[in-house]
């Protein structure tokens, strides 16, 4: 009996591997192999025509950790993430609650909120140049109406990073709103009716019922926002190029700069490995620790 089932079992196994093979090939070619190649590249020194590349092990990481520019960039990225992630999520939730309510022109409101997401980041950067330009920018024009002096938003170390954060928040809030809006529409209306019968206010209903039920969506958005905080660099090429004085330079832009401007591939690879480790640790913490507290059965 077992021998008769063996060909069927082998056929099912072969069929399963054939179904998995496209995903495995794509994952190996575009994720696993680049990761291994990046790790291997980070263990070598920078090569030149006169001095070929040599295997240095972890010395490249030690040099990177001794680089003050690297720590400046890490600090910028932490500030950037600390500002853009909570701000974009709070704004997205507020917009979703408003767009989900019964109001006239609700479809137009949703479209208006989502429009910035459709724009490419390069186009968004060029658009915001008209807001930040010192001589005729809209922000300075509005400030001039109240007697404020013109500010070079992108040309000062104190304001450049904040200006970059504003562009990201404006771009990402509408994208996150879609997820919150979809989650709000899955909440049974019976809960709202029961809350009204019990005499609960709108704020109590939102705080006690809506927000806990949205926690799985919030976790999903948080993971995406964490990834986006280290991968959005398109607008830096348009707005500041990491300046002035590295005040708005982020980690992915610094990786690109080392790899393609300074041609220091080992340093760029070492930074990439550190970023992957940090993101992996954060994702593991979010899914293994926070995930158990955010899903309700």
Secondary structure in CASP SS format (residue, H / E / C, confidence):
PFRMAT SS
TARGET T0000
AUTHOR 0000-0000-0000
METHOD secondary structure of the structure
MODEL  1
X C 1.00
X H 1.00
X H 1.00
X H 1.00
X H 1.00
X H 1.00
X H 1.00
X H 1.00
X H 1.00
X H 1.00
X H 1.00
X H 1.00
X H 1.00
X H 1.00
X H 1.00
X H 1.00
X H 1.00
X H 1.00
X H 1.00
X H 1.00
X H 1.00
X H 1.00
X H 1.00
X H 1.00
X H 1.00
X H 1.00
X H 1.00
X H 1.00
X H 1.00
X H 1.00
X H 1.00
X H 1.00
X H 1.00
X H 1.00
X H 1.00
X H 1.00
X H 1.00
X H 1.00
X H 1.00
X H 1.00
X H 1.00
X C 1.00
X C 1.00
X E 1.00
X C 1.00
X C 1.00
X C 1.00
X C 1.00
X C 1.00
X C 1.00
X C 1.00
X C 1.00
X C 1.00
X C 1.00
X E 1.00
X C 1.00
X C 1.00
X C 1.00
X H 1.00
X H 1.00
X H 1.00
X H 1.00
X H 1.00
X H 1.00
X H 1.00
X C 1.00
X C 1.00
X H 1.00
X H 1.00
X H 1.00
X H 1.00
X H 1.00
X H 1.00
X H 1.00
X H 1.00
X H 1.00
X H 1.00
X H 1.00
X H 1.00
X H 1.00
X H 1.00
X H 1.00
X H 1.00
X H 1.00
X H 1.00
X H 1.00
X H 1.00
X H 1.00
X H 1.00
X H 1.00
X H 1.00
X H 1.00
X H 1.00
X H 1.00
X H 1.00
X H 1.00
X H 1.00
X H 1.00
X H 1.00
X H 1.00
X C 1.00
X C 1.00
X C 1.00
X C 1.00
X C 1.00
X H 1.00
X H 1.00
X H 1.00
X H 1.00
X H 1.00
X H 1.00
X H 1.00
X H 1.00
X H 1.00
X H 1.00
X H 1.00
X H 1.00
X H 1.00
X C 1.00
X C 1.00
X H 1.00
X H 1.00
X H 1.00
X H 1.00
X H 1.00
X H 1.00
X H 1.00
X H 1.00
X H 1.00
X H 1.00
X H 1.00
X H 1.00
X C 1.00
X C 1.00
X C 1.00
X C 1.00
X C 1.00
X H 1.00
X H 1.00
X H 1.00
X H 1.00
X H 1.00
X H 1.00
X H 1.00
X H 1.00
X C 1.00
X C 1.00
X C 1.00
X C 1.00
X C 1.00
X C 1.00
X C 1.00
X C 1.00
X C 1.00
X C 1.00
X C 1.00
X H 1.00
X H 1.00
X H 1.00
X H 1.00
X H 1.00
X H 1.00
X H 1.00
X H 1.00
X H 1.00
X H 1.00
X H 1.00
X H 1.00
X H 1.00
X H 1.00
X H 1.00
X H 1.00
X H 1.00
X H 1.00
X H 1.00
X H 1.00
X H 1.00
X H 1.00
X H 1.00
X H 1.00
X H 1.00
X H 1.00
X H 1.00
X H 1.00
X C 1.00
X C 1.00
X C 1.00
X C 1.00
X H 1.00
X H 1.00
X H 1.00
X H 1.00
X H 1.00
X H 1.00
X H 1.00
X H 1.00
X H 1.00
X C 1.00
X C 1.00
X C 1.00
X C 1.00
X H 1.00
X H 1.00
X H 1.00
X H 1.00
X H 1.00
X H 1.00
X H 1.00
X H 1.00
X H 1.00
X H 1.00
X H 1.00
X H 1.00
X C 1.00
X H 1.00
X H 1.00
X H 1.00
X H 1.00
X H 1.00
X H 1.00
X H 1.00
X H 1.00
X H 1.00
X H 1.00
X H 1.00
X H 1.00
X H 1.00
X H 1.00
X C 1.00
X C 1.00
X C 1.00
X C 1.00
X C 1.00
X H 1.00
X H 1.00
X H 1.00
X H 1.00
X H 1.00
X H 1.00
X C 1.00
X C 1.00
X C 1.00
X C 1.00
X C 1.00
X C 1.00
X C 1.00
X C 1.00
X C 1.00
X C 1.00
X C 1.00
X H 1.00
X H 1.00
X H 1.00
X H 1.00
X H 1.00
X H 1.00
X H 1.00
X H 1.00
X H 1.00
X H 1.00
X H 1.00
X C 1.00
X C 1.00
X C 1.00
X H 1.00
X H 1.00
X H 1.00
X H 1.00
X H 1.00
X H 1.00
X H 1.00
X H 1.00
X H 1.00
X H 1.00
X H 1.00
X H 1.00
X H 1.00
X H 1.00
X H 1.00
X H 1.00
X H 1.00
X H 1.00
X H 1.00
X H 1.00
X H 1.00
X H 1.00
X H 1.00
X H 1.00
X H 1.00
X H 1.00
X H 1.00
X H 1.00
X H 1.00
X H 1.00
X C 1.00
X C 1.00
X C 1.00
END
